[in-house]
Amino acid sequence: MRGTTETAKTGRGCEIPRREWGAFFLQFSQDHQEWLVDVAPHGEGSSVSQEAPGLPFEALALHLDHTDEVLSIIVRQNDSTQEHEYQSIPRPGRVMIERTGADVRLHIHSTEGSSTIIRFRRVSTPDYDGATLSGIPERRP
């Protein structure tokens, strides 16, 4: 993933400044498409459910719902019918990114007091092989 122009580092990762959210979510969505996603809500008032863990990631979208800002996590639920599932985080107030090994976690804190951790796991598929994952071309005899 390409870096943001400015991040605030903490013990848990890097905070993404609010003014960079639009560009960050767009680039993050492009860089992590098809990664498997697990969403874990924390705190009271969280409206995010974890009904379908491990689905392929499609995008993060920041939008207005009436007058409230909402961050939606879009995952693909069914390949054959192109069905998608949307999970929303109302009134995001803080976004942090944390990298642990091959995994990436986004920590989204709502101004309502709830927080959500979105874990992204990279997977190897026949069309996305080990060389692509590691960035090192395989040597052939």
C-alpha positions, 0 to 999 in steps of 0.5 A, spaced: 500 500 500 502 506 498 503 511 504 499 517 506 502 523 506 502 524 514 500 519 519 501 519 527 504 513 530 502 510 536 503 503 540 498 500 536 500 503 529 499 509 525 493 514 525 490 516 518 488 524 519 481 525 517 483 530 511 486 523 508 480 518 509 478 519 502 484 518 498 486 512 504 480 508 503 480 508 495 487 506 495 486 501 501 480 498 497 484 497 491 490 494 494 487 489 499 481 487 494 480 480 495 483 479 501 479 475 507 475 480 512 473 479 519 470 484 523 470 485 530 465 490 534 467 492 540 464 497 546 456 499 547 452 501 541 456 498 536 451 496 530 456 492 526 455 484 526 460 479 525 455 474 521 459 472 515 467 472 517 472 471 512 469 473 506 472 477 500 473 484 501 471 489 496 471 496 498 471 501 504 466 507 502 465 513 506 459 516 505 453 521 508 447 517 511 442 523 512 446 528 516 451 522 519 457 520 516 458 512 515 464 508 513 461 502 510 465 495 509 463 492 503 464 484 502 462 479 496 458 474 499 456 470 493 461 469 487 456 466 482 450 471 484 455 477 485 451 479 492 455 483 497 454 484 504 455 491 507 457 493 514 456 500 517 460 504 522 456 510 524 460 517 525 467 514 525 472 519 529 478 515 528 482 511 523 488 507 525 492 502 521 496 496 524 500 491 520 502 484 524 506 480 519 502 478 513 495 481 516 493 488 516 488 491 521 484 497 521 481 500 528 475 504 527 473 508 533 466 512 532 464 518 536 459 514 539 464 510 543 464 504 540 470 501 536 471 496 530 477 492 528 477 490 521 482 484 520 484 483 513 488 476 511 491 475 504 490 468 501 493 465 495 489 462 490 490 459 483 490 466 480 494 469 485 500 465 487 506 465 492 510 469 487 505 475 487 504 474 495 511 475 496 513 480 491 519 475 489 519 471 482 519 464 483 526 461 480 525 456 475 530 451 473 
